[in-house]
């Protein structure tokens, strides 16, 4: 793991980092968590933690918090599970997204961001408003609020005073 901190990796940083731990080894997550805290916590490279060997019996990890809570506290994406017996494309899709959109680190990857929910709500209301305006063409739908004051057209005065 010391090769990560050498000068060449600082010149050409990775697009994304996968941290892998074994669910059947009680000390493996502790090593991953310590590596993340010492080398990656304040970096700009998005990270994904993967739980390997999920087809074997999972044991309690020897760490202060459980892996899911560690990811929540450090604003990491949720842990992906990997098994050689049952392959899933979720890991590869998520890593592609993290590598191509590194600025989404901690925003869209965990799905719990308040700003992301607010942005989606604003976009949704904007779209609904646009569709309503297009459909009714500026006319109010039946039963909609109409002002009590009606405008009377003013006739132009063409004579002399």
KOLKEMI-136976 format. One record per residue (C-alpha): residue number from 0; residue in one letter; x, y, z. Coordinates in pm, 1 decimal. Layout:
# residues N
+-----+--------+----------+----------+----------+
: num : residu :     east :    north :       up :
+-----+--------+----------+----------+----------+
: NUM :      A :        X :        Y :        Z :
...
+-----+--------+----------+----------+----------+
***
This chain:
# residues 161
+-----+--------+----------+----------+----------+
: num : residu :     east :    north :       up :
+-----+--------+----------+----------+----------+
:   0 :      X :      0.0 :      0.0 :      0.0 :
:   1 :      X :    301.2 :    228.7 :     21.9 :
:   2 :      X :    320.9 :    245.6 :   -357.1 :
:   3 :      X :      1.9 :    452.3 :   -353.3 :
:   4 :      X :    177.4 :    744.8 :   -191.8 :
:   5 :      X :    477.3 :    753.7 :   -426.8 :
:   6 :      X :    541.2 :   1050.6 :   -655.2 :
:   7 :      X :    408.2 :    895.7 :   -977.8 :
:   8 :      X :     62.0 :    838.3 :   -827.5 :
:   9 :      X :     49.8 :   1203.2 :   -721.0 :
:  10 :      X :    132.4 :   1319.6 :  -1074.6 :
:  11 :      X :   -131.7 :   1096.9 :  -1233.3 :
:  12 :      X :   -408.3 :   1044.5 :   -979.1 :
:  13 :      X :   -651.7 :    757.3 :  -1033.8 :
:  14 :      X :  -1005.2 :    819.4 :  -1158.7 :
:  15 :      X :  -1160.8 :    608.7 :   -882.6 :
:  16 :      X :  -1045.0 :    371.4 :   -610.4 :
:  17 :      X :  -1198.7 :     40.2 :   -504.4 :
:  18 :      X :  -1130.1 :    -74.3 :   -148.8 :
:  19 :      X :  -1197.3 :   -444.6 :   -108.5 :
:  20 :      X :  -1247.3 :   -631.5 :    217.9 :
:  21 :      X :  -1330.0 :   -993.6 :    296.6 :
:  22 :      X :  -1654.7 :  -1044.9 :    489.1 :
:  23 :      X :  -1525.0 :  -1375.5 :    630.5 :
:  24 :      X :  -1208.3 :  -1215.9 :    777.1 :
:  25 :      X :  -1277.0 :  -1009.5 :   1091.7 :
:  26 :      X :   -969.4 :   -785.7 :   1048.3 :
:  27 :      X :   -994.0 :   -702.3 :    678.2 :
:  28 :      X :  -1234.3 :   -409.5 :    710.2 :
:  29 :      X :  -1017.1 :   -252.1 :    977.0 :
:  30 :      X :   -726.8 :   -243.4 :    729.1 :
:  31 :      X :   -947.1 :    -88.4 :    459.4 :
:  32 :      X :  -1088.7 :    172.0 :    698.4 :
:  33 :      X :   -744.3 :    266.3 :    829.9 :
:  34 :      X :   -609.3 :    299.6 :    475.7 :
:  35 :      X :   -902.5 :    522.2 :    380.3 :
:  36 :      X :   -864.1 :    742.2 :    689.3 :
:  37 :      X :   -486.1 :    779.3 :    645.8 :
:  38 :      X :   -459.0 :    823.9 :    268.8 :
:  39 :      X :   -793.6 :    895.9 :    102.6 :
:  40 :      X :  -1030.0 :   1078.0 :    339.4 :
:  41 :      X :   -942.7 :   1431.5 :    233.9 :
:  42 :      X :   -857.6 :   1351.3 :   -126.5 :
:  43 :      X :  -1063.7 :   1431.0 :   -433.8 :
:  44 :      X :  -1065.2 :   1075.9 :   -573.3 :
:  45 :      X :  -1400.1 :    896.6 :   -534.0 :
:  46 :      X :  -1384.6 :    565.6 :   -346.2 :
:  47 :      X :  -1604.5 :    258.1 :   -342.3 :
:  48 :      X :  -1588.0 :     -8.1 :    -71.5 :
:  49 :      X :  -1667.5 :   -360.7 :   -188.3 :
:  50 :      X :  -1748.5 :   -653.2 :     40.4 :
:  51 :      X :  -1592.5 :   -961.2 :   -120.0 :
:  52 :      X :  -1675.0 :  -1328.1 :    -69.0 :
:  53 :      X :  -2037.3 :  -1259.0 :     18.0 :
:  54 :      X :  -2123.0 :  -1619.4 :    -58.7 :
:  55 :      X :  -1926.8 :  -1732.1 :    249.7 :
:  56 :      X :  -2032.9 :  -1681.1 :    611.7 :
:  57 :      X :  -2000.4 :  -1317.3 :    719.4 :
:  58 :      X :  -1837.0 :  -1245.0 :   1054.5 :
:  59 :      X :  -1847.0 :   -934.9 :   1270.7 :
:  60 :      X :  -1572.7 :   -695.3 :   1168.4 :
:  61 :      X :  -1318.5 :   -583.6 :   1431.2 :
:  62 :      X :  -1367.8 :   -210.0 :   1395.3 :
:  63 :      X :  -1525.9 :     69.2 :   1598.3 :
:  64 :      X :  -1831.0 :     94.1 :   1370.5 :
:  65 :      X :  -1985.1 :   -145.7 :   1121.5 :
:  66 :      X :  -1900.1 :   -100.0 :    750.8 :
:  67 :      X :  -2236.5 :     54.7 :    654.9 :
:  68 :      X :  -2212.1 :    315.0 :    930.6 :
:  69 :      X :  -1852.2 :    390.9 :    830.9 :
:  70 :      X :  -1968.2 :    467.4 :    476.3 :
:  71 :      X :  -2249.7 :    693.2 :    598.9 :
:  72 :      X :  -2021.9 :    886.6 :    835.3 :
:  73 :      X :  -1759.1 :    942.8 :    565.3 :
:  74 :      X :  -2012.6 :   1018.5 :    288.4 :
:  75 :      X :  -1907.6 :    719.5 :     80.2 :
:  76 :      X :  -2137.1 :    526.6 :   -152.3 :
:  77 :      X :  -2313.6 :    228.8 :      2.0 :
:  78 :      X :  -2111.9 :    -91.6 :     17.1 :
:  79 :      X :  -2141.1 :   -314.4 :   -285.9 :
:  80 :      X :  -2144.2 :   -688.6 :   -232.4 :
:  81 :      X :  -1941.6 :   -916.0 :   -456.3 :
:  82 :      X :  -1952.5 :  -1290.5 :   -495.5 :
:  83 :      X :  -1772.3 :  -1504.6 :   -751.1 :
:  84 :      X :  -2070.6 :  -1741.6 :   -762.7 :
:  85 :      X :  -2326.0 :  -1472.0 :   -841.5 :
:  86 :      X :  -2177.5 :  -1193.7 :  -1051.8 :
:  87 :      X :  -2342.3 :   -853.6 :  -1055.9 :
:  88 :      X :  -2286.0 :   -560.6 :  -1290.8 :
:  89 :      X :  -2373.7 :   -305.2 :  -1020.9 :
:  90 :      X :  -2012.1 :   -267.0 :   -910.7 :
:  91 :      X :  -1888.4 :   -199.8 :  -1263.4 :
:  92 :      X :  -2168.5 :     48.4 :  -1333.9 :
:  93 :      X :  -2108.3 :    237.3 :  -1010.9 :
:  94 :      X :  -1731.8 :    249.5 :  -1068.5 :
:  95 :      X :  -1786.2 :    380.6 :  -1421.1 :
:  96 :      X :  -2006.1 :    658.2 :  -1285.8 :
:  97 :      X :  -1756.2 :    743.3 :  -1010.2 :
:  98 :      X :  -1465.0 :    750.3 :  -1255.1 :
:  99 :      X :  -1643.1 :    960.5 :  -1518.6 :
: 100 :      X :  -1811.3 :   1202.4 :  -1280.0 :
: 101 :      X :  -1568.6 :   1248.6 :   -988.9 :
: 102 :      X :  -1734.8 :   1572.7 :   -879.0 :
: 103 :      X :  -2035.4 :   1363.7 :   -770.1 :
: 104 :      X :  -1829.1 :   1226.4 :   -480.6 :
: 105 :      X :  -2068.0 :   1213.4 :   -187.5 :
: 106 :      X :  -2355.4 :   1376.6 :   -374.0 :
: 107 :      X :  -2537.6 :   1137.3 :   -603.4 :
: 108 :      X :  -2365.0 :    818.9 :   -511.1 :
: 109 :      X :  -2525.9 :    763.0 :   -176.6 :
: 110 :      X :  -2868.8 :    901.7 :   -261.3 :
: 111 :      X :  -2909.3 :   1073.2 :     77.5 :
: 112 :      X :  -2807.9 :   1426.9 :    -17.5 :
: 113 :      X :  -3053.0 :   1703.8 :     70.7 :
: 114 :      X :  -2922.4 :   1928.1 :   -208.0 :
: 115 :      X :  -2977.9 :   1653.8 :   -464.1 :
: 116 :      X :  -3337.1 :   1605.8 :   -347.7 :
: 117 :      X :  -3394.0 :   1981.4 :   -363.1 :
: 118 :      X :  -3251.3 :   2000.0 :   -715.3 :
: 119 :      X :  -3474.4 :   1715.6 :   -833.2 :
: 120 :      X :  -3782.2 :   1881.4 :   -676.3 :
: 121 :      X :  -3705.5 :   2217.5 :   -841.4 :
: 122 :      X :  -3650.7 :   2049.9 :  -1178.0 :
: 123 :      X :  -3976.1 :   1855.8 :  -1139.9 :
: 124 :      X :  -4181.0 :   2164.5 :  -1054.3 :
: 125 :      X :  -4018.9 :   2357.0 :  -1339.2 :
: 126 :      X :  -4104.6 :   2080.7 :  -1585.7 :
: 127 :      X :  -4463.9 :   2060.2 :  -1463.2 :
: 128 :      X :  -4500.4 :   2438.4 :  -1493.2 :
: 129 :      X :  -4358.6 :   2434.8 :  -1844.7 :
: 130 :      X :  -4594.8 :   2155.7 :  -1954.5 :
: 131 :      X :  -4897.5 :   2333.2 :  -1806.0 :
: 132 :      X :  -4805.8 :   2661.1 :  -1980.5 :
: 133 :      X :  -4753.9 :   2484.3 :  -2311.8 :
: 134 :      X :  -5078.1 :   2289.6 :  -2286.9 :
: 135 :      X :  -5302.2 :   2580.5 :  -2196.5 :
: 136 :      X :  -5117.8 :   2838.2 :  -2407.5 :
: 137 :      X :  -5144.6 :   3115.0 :  -2151.6 :
: 138 :      X :  -5516.4 :   3055.8 :  -2091.1 :
: 139 :      X :  -5631.5 :   2964.2 :  -1745.8 :
: 140 :      X :  -5788.5 :   2620.0 :  -1707.6 :
: 141 :      X :  -6154.2 :   2595.6 :  -1606.7 :
: 142 :      X :  -6201.4 :   2661.8 :  -1237.2 :
: 143 :      X :  -5868.7 :   2838.4 :  -1197.9 :
: 144 :      X :  -5839.3 :   3164.5 :  -1007.2 :
: 145 :      X :  -5934.7 :   3471.6 :  -1207.0 :
: 146 :      X :  -5883.2 :   3823.3 :  -1074.2 :
: 147 :      X :  -6194.4 :   4012.6 :   -959.3 :
: 148 :      X :  -6098.8 :   4326.0 :  -1153.0 :
: 149 :      X :  -6160.5 :   4300.3 :  -1522.4 :
: 150 :      X :  -5970.6 :   4523.7 :  -1754.9 :
: 151 :      X :  -6182.9 :   4746.4 :  -1975.2 :
: 152 :      X :  -6022.0 :   4825.3 :  -2308.2 :
: 153 :      X :  -5942.1 :   5195.4 :  -2346.5 :
: 154 :      X :  -6058.5 :   5358.7 :  -2667.4 :
: 155 :      X :  -5798.6 :   5581.7 :  -2818.8 :
: 156 :      X :  -5887.4 :   5950.6 :  -2824.2 :
: 157 :      X :  -5851.8 :   6083.8 :  -3174.4 :
: 158 :      X :  -6019.4 :   6424.5 :  -3135.9 :
: 159 :      X :  -5906.1 :   6762.1 :  -3010.8 :
: 160 :      X :  -5924.3 :   6876.5 :  -2655.8 :
+-----+--------+----------+----------+----------+
***
